[in-house]
Amino acid sequence: MVGIDLSAYSVQTLEFACELAQDLKSELIIVNVINQRDVEAVRKVANVTSSFPSVEEWVKAREEERTETIKQLLGEISFERLPVNIVFRTGVPFQKLIEAVEEEGADLLVIGAKGRTNLAGVLLGQSAD
């Protein structure tokens, strides 16, 4: 399993995870978390204006956009085709990544040391930087 936030560092993280999955002859599960704070901001705006999409519509649109971005990233990486499953979660990123590992039965989680947030620091401590 690889957790990516689609920051500039995601391509390297995804490439490493692809190589690892290929070497281990395993399925690659790509997890992206839509941050709860973004969902709450959308909810607040949606509550004050009718011209804004509902939270559910907004999340669905983000998932569709992010699926295309992930497919583009996979296209940029040179690797043998392997089974890939893209999974989305909505919530607090580190919590949802842990849940995804448990729910998907992943044996290994690959995450980058940098990204949009300090997720690696939260999960692994500052030595991951």
PLY file of the C-alpha trace (Angstrom):
ply
format ascii 1.0
element vertex 129
property float x
property float y
property float z
element edge 128
property int vertex1
property int vertex2
end_header
0.00 0.00 0.00
1.18 3.52 -0.76
-0.27 6.69 0.71
0.10 9.70 -1.55
-1.20 13.25 -1.18
-0.49 14.25 -4.81
2.16 16.77 -3.75
5.34 17.17 -5.80
6.92 14.31 -3.84
4.19 11.83 -4.69
5.69 10.67 -7.96
8.88 9.47 -6.25
6.90 7.76 -3.51
4.62 6.10 -6.04
7.55 5.02 -8.17
9.26 3.40 -5.18
6.02 1.64 -4.17
5.53 0.36 -7.74
9.05 -1.05 -7.82
8.54 -2.69 -4.45
5.18 -4.20 -5.42
6.68 -5.41 -8.69
9.63 -7.05 -6.89
7.28 -8.67 -4.37
4.81 -9.70 -7.10
1.98 -8.11 -5.17
-0.99 -5.85 -5.73
-0.45 -2.13 -5.27
-3.09 -0.29 -3.29
-2.90 3.48 -3.70
-4.57 5.45 -0.91
-5.44 9.14 -1.06
-7.13 10.91 1.83
-9.41 13.89 1.31
-8.60 15.98 4.35
-11.39 16.50 6.86
-10.51 20.18 7.29
-11.18 20.70 3.55
-14.50 18.88 3.86
-15.48 21.07 6.80
-14.60 24.22 4.84
-16.78 23.04 1.95
-19.59 22.20 4.38
-19.50 25.75 5.80
-19.63 27.34 2.35
-22.37 24.96 1.20
-24.46 25.92 4.24
-24.46 29.61 3.33
-24.93 29.43 -0.43
-27.12 27.29 -2.63
-24.85 27.74 -5.67
-22.12 25.59 -4.12
-22.20 21.79 -4.52
-23.07 19.57 -1.60
-20.24 18.02 0.39
-20.99 14.64 -1.18
-20.83 16.10 -4.70
-17.62 17.94 -3.88
-15.97 14.80 -2.46
-17.07 12.76 -5.49
-15.60 15.39 -7.83
-12.31 15.37 -5.90
-12.16 11.57 -6.12
-12.72 11.71 -9.89
-10.06 14.41 -10.34
-7.59 12.59 -8.13
-8.21 9.29 -9.92
-7.22 10.93 -13.19
-4.14 12.50 -11.58
-3.08 9.15 -10.12
-3.55 7.48 -13.51
-1.38 10.19 -15.08
1.31 9.63 -12.44
1.22 5.90 -13.09
1.61 6.63 -16.79
4.77 8.65 -16.08
6.36 5.79 -14.15
8.07 2.99 -16.03
7.01 -0.28 -14.44
5.57 -3.59 -15.52
1.82 -3.66 -15.23
0.68 -4.95 -11.89
-2.68 -5.04 -10.18
-3.51 -1.55 -8.91
-6.39 -0.56 -6.66
-7.07 3.11 -5.92
-8.76 3.78 -2.57
-10.06 7.05 -1.19
-10.78 7.94 2.38
-12.15 11.15 3.87
-11.00 12.34 7.26
-7.85 13.02 9.24
-5.09 11.72 6.96
-2.95 9.73 9.39
-6.01 8.14 10.99
-7.52 7.21 7.65
-4.24 5.75 6.40
-4.05 3.52 9.45
-7.68 2.47 8.92
-6.99 1.74 5.25
-4.04 -0.49 6.16
-6.25 -2.46 8.53
-9.30 -2.62 6.24
-7.35 -3.54 3.10
-5.12 -6.02 4.95
-1.92 -4.37 3.74
1.35 -5.83 4.92
3.36 -2.69 4.19
2.63 1.04 3.89
4.91 3.27 1.84
4.70 7.02 2.49
7.03 9.84 1.62
8.98 11.86 4.13
7.62 15.10 2.67
4.27 16.21 1.34
1.45 18.64 1.92
1.45 17.91 5.62
3.84 16.52 8.18
2.20 13.10 8.02
5.47 11.20 8.14
6.45 13.14 11.25
3.16 12.30 12.92
3.41 8.61 12.05
7.14 7.98 12.26
8.69 10.85 14.18
10.98 13.50 12.83
13.69 11.03 11.81
11.70 10.35 8.60
12.59 13.86 7.41
0 1
1 2
2 3
3 4
4 5
5 6
6 7
7 8
8 9
9 10
10 11
11 12
12 13
13 14
14 15
15 16
16 17
17 18
18 19
19 20
20 21
21 22
22 23
23 24
24 25
25 26
26 27
27 28
28 29
29 30
30 31
31 32
32 33
33 34
34 35
35 36
36 37
37 38
38 39
39 40
40 41
41 42
42 43
43 44
44 45
45 46
46 47
47 48
48 49
49 50
50 51
51 52
52 53
53 54
54 55
55 56
56 57
57 58
58 59
59 60
60 61
61 62
62 63
63 64
64 65
65 66
66 67
67 68
68 69
69 70
70 71
71 72
72 73
73 74
74 75
75 76
76 77
77 78
78 79
79 80
80 81
81 82
82 83
83 84
84 85
85 86
86 87
87 88
88 89
89 90
90 91
91 92
92 93
93 94
94 95
95 96
96 97
97 98
98 99
99 100
100 101
101 102
102 103
103 104
104 105
105 106
106 107
107 108
108 109
109 110
110 111
111 112
112 113
113 114
114 115
115 116
116 117
117 118
118 119
119 120
120 121
121 122
122 123
123 124
124 125
125 126
126 127
127 128
